[in-house]
Amino acid sequence: MKTTQLTDIRKIEVGQASEPGLISDTDVLIRVGVVGVCGSDIHYYEWGRIGDQVIDFPFTIGHEFAGTVEQTGSLVTRVKPGDRIAVDPSVACGHCDQCKQGRPHTCRNNKFLGCPGQLSGSLKEKIVMPEENCFPLPDNLTLEEGALSEPLSIGLYAVKQSGLQKGMNIGILGYGPIGMSVYLAAQAYGMDKAYVSDKLEPRLEMARMQGAALTANPDREDVVAPFQEAEPSQLDVVYECCGDQQALDQAIDLVKPGGRILIVGIPPVDRWGFDVNKGRRKEVTLINVRRQNDTVQETLDLMASGRIKARSMVTHRFTLDQTPQAFDLVANYRDGVMKAMVQND
């Protein structure tokens, strides 16, 4: 079968590999239909690492995907051959203390697609996943929307972790796919107004089209002043979605006393900080968001009902053979890219 491999920094090659087979009675063989290029994939592409997770080249990355079931193990009941499915890329052990506490996303033995030392990624024609990671797609959702359920489920989890209630005002600092996912989830959960920043004008334009109350570009203007002028009492919740120290500093200034800051973005550095006095005097709660926890099905339901409309997130499409071009585009933020999809079919 056709597969891709990251063979060095900023180098992806398309080649051939043996087709995978079922190992467990609860395994599912999937023909990959579409794969989204994620910001974490770009970290591996540009730097070969995220923190202490270092690529041993060559390695296949990719984890946002949807596809069609080709074969199932004898004990599988959740899906059947021919089903279109979304896939949770995080495989938990089910036995450790975290799993038993209802936290499989922080499983001690977690295996994640496209993560060094864990599982080979989804940028290939076929892949095998456990039954419990497979979610049948509603008839009115496309495979692309199935793949989008991965970042959208993170956005939904962040919103639920923030305690967002109807009528609250929020800030979203960084409006890439994760920032947009947070926005769409918060919109579905009844937020009042959203204040959005990003360094790319096409993304700010998309935020305005989706109803953002006010947008700002930190490369061109002060973000804090106009947002505070519009909301003198400051914001109930601020979501840091770009992994940038400047954004975290802005979040501390923008959030109201007793408010919450959600760290959703992945920073390119190992350490960052914040103004301790401001954080302490406001009694700000900082919450780190680790992927998602039990929000995939709810995300699919919200999409199927029309409460989350995410199709506009996809701005570019490539074939599997064009994977190198897809990564080059996303890494360099060219052509107004929001989400690039790699299609097998």
BASE-665093 format. One record per residue (C-alpha): residue number from 1; x, y, z. Coordinates in nm, 3 decimals. Example, Ala and Ser with C-alpha at 12.3 -4.5 7.8 and 13.67 -1.06 7.14 Angstrom:
% residues 2
k; xx; yy; zz
1; 1.230; -0.450; 0.780
2; 1.367; -0.106; 0.714
% end
This chain:
% residues 345
k; xx; yy; zz
1; 0.000; 0.000; 0.000
2; 0.100; 0.364; -0.042
3; 0.237; 0.542; 0.264
4; 0.423; 0.860; 0.358
5; 0.722; 0.902; 0.585
6; 0.888; 1.198; 0.748
7; 1.251; 1.120; 0.661
8; 1.418; 1.435; 0.794
9; 1.336; 1.787; 0.904
10; 1.096; 1.933; 0.645
11; 1.125; 1.625; 0.423
12; 0.835; 1.389; 0.350
13; 0.862; 1.100; 0.105
14; 0.583; 0.890; -0.047
15; 0.653; 0.517; -0.084
16; 0.519; 0.167; -0.036
17; 0.462; -0.045; 0.274
18; 0.302; -0.378; 0.359
19; -0.070; -0.370; 0.428
20; -0.159; -0.402; 0.796
21; -0.363; -0.693; 0.925
22; -0.591; -0.761; 1.218
23; -0.410; -0.877; 1.533
24; -0.684; -0.865; 1.796
25; -1.045; -0.986; 1.776
26; -1.147; -0.626; 1.853
27; -0.937; -0.470; 1.575
28; -1.079; -0.278; 1.279
29; -0.905; -0.247; 0.941
30; -0.978; 0.096; 0.791
31; -0.922; 0.237; 0.444
32; -0.814; 0.592; 0.520
33; -1.027; 0.841; 0.330
34; -0.896; 1.178; 0.440
35; -0.632; 1.310; 0.682
36; -0.614; 1.661; 0.824
37; -0.276; 1.829; 0.865
38; -0.254; 1.930; 1.232
39; -0.035; 2.189; 1.401
40; 0.131; 1.915; 1.606
41; 0.223; 1.740; 1.279
42; 0.390; 2.064; 1.174
43; 0.594; 2.066; 1.497
44; 0.737; 1.728; 1.398
45; 0.782; 1.843; 1.039
46; 0.970; 2.160; 1.133
47; 1.159; 2.057; 1.447
48; 1.137; 1.678; 1.467
49; 1.002; 1.693; 1.822
50; 0.739; 1.811; 2.066
51; 0.905; 1.841; 2.406
52; 1.072; 1.508; 2.484
53; 0.886; 1.330; 2.202
54; 1.157; 1.311; 1.937
55; 1.117; 1.160; 1.590
56; 1.340; 0.867; 1.499
57; 1.346; 0.902; 1.119
58; 1.182; 0.768; 0.910
59; 0.838; 0.786; 1.068
60; 0.477; 0.826; 0.952
61; 0.284; 1.109; 1.115
62; -0.081; 1.217; 1.095
63; -0.373; 1.151; 1.329
64; -0.679; 1.352; 1.222
65; -0.856; 1.109; 0.993
66; -1.174; 0.938; 0.883
67; -1.224; 0.640; 0.658
68; -1.423; 0.331; 0.566
69; -1.422; -0.001; 0.750
70; -1.281; -0.286; 0.537
71; -1.259; -0.570; 0.788
72; -1.337; -0.633; 1.154
73; -1.225; -0.878; 1.419
74; -1.466; -1.151; 1.532
75; -1.570; -0.965; 1.849
76; -1.635; -0.625; 1.691
77; -1.998; -0.511; 1.715
78; -1.969; -0.133; 1.701
79; -1.891; -0.106; 1.328
80; -1.908; -0.329; 1.020
81; -1.742; -0.339; 0.676
82; -1.861; -0.052; 0.462
83; -1.926; 0.185; 0.753
84; -1.784; 0.535; 0.727
85; -1.617; 0.626; 1.056
86; -1.439; 0.898; 1.248
87; -1.147; 0.782; 1.459
88; -1.014; 0.885; 1.798
89; -0.634; 0.864; 1.751
90; -0.562; 0.810; 2.122
91; -0.543; 0.447; 2.235
92; -0.571; 0.405; 2.613
93; -0.480; 0.093; 2.808
94; -0.801; 0.088; 3.013
95; -0.622; -0.052; 3.319
96; -0.406; 0.222; 3.477
97; -0.515; 0.459; 3.753
98; -0.593; 0.736; 3.502
99; -0.814; 0.518; 3.287
100; -0.999; 0.389; 3.594
101; -1.057; 0.749; 3.705
102; -1.220; 0.834; 3.373
103; -0.911; 1.007; 3.233
104; -0.802; 0.793; 2.935
105; -0.656; 1.104; 2.770
106; -0.385; 1.103; 3.039
107; -0.347; 0.724; 3.035
108; -0.010; 0.616; 3.175
109; 0.036; 0.383; 2.877
110; -0.127; 0.597; 2.608
111; -0.046; 0.523; 2.245
112; -0.120; 0.804; 2.001
113; -0.119; 0.794; 1.623
114; 0.178; 0.965; 1.463
115; 0.355; 1.010; 1.797
116; 0.723; 0.901; 1.826
117; 0.766; 0.576; 2.014
118; 0.392; 0.511; 2.014
119; 0.191; 0.443; 1.696
120; 0.264; 0.499; 1.329
121; 0.043; 0.772; 1.186
122; -0.250; 0.779; 0.947
123; -0.091; 0.932; 0.637
124; -0.120; 0.603; 0.451
125; -0.384; 0.407; 0.263
126; -0.485; 0.162; 0.538
127; -0.458; 0.142; 0.915
128; -0.575; -0.081; 1.201
129; -0.741; 0.067; 1.511
130; -0.923; -0.077; 1.815
131; -1.302; -0.094; 1.793
132; -1.347; 0.150; 2.082
133; -1.169; 0.422; 1.883
134; -1.412; 0.397; 1.590
135; -1.721; 0.619; 1.567
136; -1.982; 0.564; 1.293
137; -2.048; 0.881; 1.096
138; -2.403; 1.014; 1.073
139; -2.533; 0.997; 0.716
140; -2.532; 1.376; 0.675
141; -2.163; 1.417; 0.761
142; -1.878; 1.385; 0.511
143; -1.547; 1.207; 0.566
144; -1.385; 1.550; 0.590
145; -1.619; 1.640; 0.875
146; -1.531; 1.307; 1.034
147; -1.163; 1.403; 1.027
148; -1.249; 1.751; 1.162
149; -1.415; 1.588; 1.462
150; -1.066; 1.534; 1.607
151; -0.968; 1.902; 1.649
152; -1.331; 1.995; 1.714
153; -1.349; 1.747; 2.001
154; -1.046; 1.919; 2.155
155; -1.220; 2.254; 2.121
156; -1.534; 2.112; 2.281
157; -1.335; 1.957; 2.566
158; -1.162; 2.292; 2.630
159; -1.498; 2.468; 2.643
160; -1.639; 2.211; 2.886
161; -1.326; 2.233; 3.104
162; -1.360; 2.612; 3.118
163; -1.704; 2.596; 3.275
164; -1.844; 2.816; 2.999
165; -2.205; 2.916; 3.060
166; -2.460; 3.079; 2.835
167; -2.404; 3.455; 2.806
168; -2.035; 3.456; 2.895
169; -1.781; 3.662; 2.697
170; -1.461; 3.493; 2.589
171; -1.125; 3.559; 2.428
172; -0.959; 3.330; 2.175
173; -0.592; 3.410; 2.118
174; -0.482; 3.232; 1.802
175; -0.742; 3.148; 1.539
176; -0.599; 2.848; 1.364
177; -0.797; 2.522; 1.346
178; -0.789; 2.476; 1.725
179; -0.893; 2.835; 1.792
180; -1.175; 2.798; 1.542
181; -1.273; 2.467; 1.704
182; -1.298; 2.640; 2.042
183; -1.505; 2.920; 1.886
184; -1.753; 2.681; 1.723
185; -1.790; 2.477; 2.042
186; -1.835; 2.790; 2.256
187; -2.092; 2.918; 2.009
188; -2.283; 2.589; 2.039
189; -2.268; 2.620; 2.419
190; -2.423; 2.967; 2.419
191; -2.138; 3.214; 2.463
192; -2.234; 3.581; 2.418
193; -1.936; 3.753; 2.255
194; -1.595; 3.632; 2.138
195; -1.286; 3.849; 2.102
196; -1.031; 3.696; 1.867
197; -0.667; 3.763; 1.786
198; -0.437; 3.616; 1.524
199; -0.135; 3.722; 1.321
200; -0.291; 3.619; 0.988
201; -0.552; 3.846; 0.832
202; -0.739; 3.569; 0.643
203; -0.801; 3.394; 0.974
204; -0.928; 3.713; 1.135
205; -1.158; 3.762; 0.838
206; -1.293; 3.410; 0.890
207; -1.351; 3.488; 1.258
208; -1.545; 3.802; 1.167
209; -1.754; 3.610; 0.914
210; -1.842; 3.363; 1.189
211; -1.956; 3.641; 1.420
212; -1.660; 3.744; 1.635
213; -1.739; 4.066; 1.822
214; -1.394; 4.216; 1.766
215; -1.064; 4.099; 1.616
216; -0.705; 4.219; 1.647
217; -0.367; 4.137; 1.496
218; -0.088; 4.139; 1.761
219; 0.174; 4.205; 1.491
220; 0.000; 4.529; 1.396
221; -0.181; 4.656; 1.703
222; -0.233; 4.629; 2.075
223; -0.466; 4.338; 2.144
224; -0.545; 4.412; 2.507
225; -0.658; 4.777; 2.483
226; -0.941; 4.743; 2.227
227; -1.072; 4.427; 2.388
228; -1.074; 4.589; 2.732
229; -1.237; 4.902; 2.594
230; -1.517; 4.686; 2.455
231; -1.539; 4.480; 2.777
232; -1.440; 4.702; 3.075
233; -1.524; 4.422; 3.319
234; -1.288; 4.195; 3.120
235; -1.350; 3.844; 2.989
236; -1.495; 3.545; 3.168
237; -1.269; 3.293; 2.992
238; -0.964; 3.327; 2.768
239; -0.843; 3.039; 2.553
240; -0.475; 3.050; 2.454
241; -0.473; 2.858; 2.125
242; -0.141; 2.941; 1.959
243; 0.130; 2.835; 2.207
244; 0.278; 3.185; 2.219
245; 0.424; 3.356; 2.527
246; 0.286; 3.693; 2.417
247; -0.063; 3.544; 2.400
248; -0.036; 3.406; 2.754
249; 0.070; 3.750; 2.879
250; -0.229; 3.903; 2.701
251; -0.460; 3.640; 2.850
252; -0.356; 3.738; 3.205
253; -0.442; 4.101; 3.126
254; -0.772; 4.022; 2.954
255; -0.931; 3.776; 3.196
256; -1.147; 3.913; 3.477
257; -1.076; 3.846; 3.848
258; -1.178; 3.490; 3.924
259; -1.171; 3.405; 3.554
260; -1.014; 3.111; 3.378
261; -0.737; 3.077; 3.120
262; -0.727; 2.757; 2.918
263; -0.388; 2.658; 2.769
264; -0.489; 2.478; 2.450
265; -0.204; 2.563; 2.211
266; 0.123; 2.368; 2.197
267; 0.423; 2.599; 2.251
268; 0.745; 2.546; 2.054
269; 0.946; 2.599; 2.375
270; 0.977; 2.382; 2.685
271; 0.909; 2.657; 2.939
272; 0.704; 2.974; 2.960
273; 0.572; 3.196; 3.237
274; 0.327; 3.463; 3.341
275; 0.310; 3.770; 3.562
276; 0.270; 3.612; 3.906
277; 0.137; 3.929; 4.072
278; -0.136; 3.980; 3.813
279; -0.236; 3.617; 3.825
280; -0.237; 3.609; 4.204
281; -0.425; 3.934; 4.258
282; -0.693; 3.830; 4.010
283; -0.699; 3.475; 4.148
284; -0.685; 3.345; 3.794
285; -0.730; 2.973; 3.731
286; -0.494; 2.828; 3.470
287; -0.607; 2.502; 3.310
288; -0.394; 2.292; 3.077
289; -0.593; 2.108; 2.810
290; -0.468; 1.763; 2.712
291; -0.634; 1.660; 2.386
292; -0.993; 1.554; 2.461
293; -1.179; 1.329; 2.699
294; -1.502; 1.160; 2.588
295; -1.614; 1.439; 2.354
296; -1.588; 1.273; 2.011
297; -1.945; 1.143; 2.003
298; -2.088; 1.470; 2.134
299; -1.890; 1.656; 1.868
300; -2.032; 1.434; 1.593
301; -2.383; 1.482; 1.733
302; -2.342; 1.861; 1.740
303; -2.217; 1.856; 1.382
304; -2.499; 1.630; 1.264
305; -2.758; 1.857; 1.428
306; -2.612; 2.166; 1.264
307; -2.515; 2.333; 1.592
308; -2.150; 2.311; 1.483
309; -2.088; 2.401; 1.120
310; -1.723; 2.331; 1.042
311; -1.699; 2.272; 0.667
312; -1.551; 2.619; 0.607
313; -1.247; 2.518; 0.812
314; -1.117; 2.315; 0.516
315; -0.944; 2.554; 0.275
316; -0.709; 2.326; 0.078
317; -0.711; 1.967; -0.050
318; -0.427; 1.745; -0.167
319; -0.379; 1.384; -0.275
320; -0.161; 1.144; -0.077
321; 0.112; 1.191; -0.339
322; 0.097; 1.565; -0.271
323; 0.153; 1.532; 0.104
324; 0.491; 1.715; 0.088
325; 0.320; 2.013; -0.078
326; 0.044; 2.009; 0.183
327; 0.293; 2.029; 0.470
328; 0.496; 2.299; 0.299
329; 0.183; 2.508; 0.255
330; 0.067; 2.472; 0.615
331; 0.412; 2.521; 0.768
332; 0.455; 2.847; 0.579
333; 0.096; 2.971; 0.633
334; 0.057; 3.033; 0.262
335; -0.250; 3.111; 0.056
336; -0.479; 3.179; 0.353
337; -0.463; 2.818; 0.468
338; -0.674; 2.719; 0.767
339; -0.699; 2.341; 0.735
340; -0.539; 2.132; 0.461
341; -0.677; 1.785; 0.393
342; -0.492; 1.494; 0.233
343; -0.731; 1.269; 0.044
344; -0.679; 0.903; -0.044
345; -0.987; 0.863; -0.262
% end
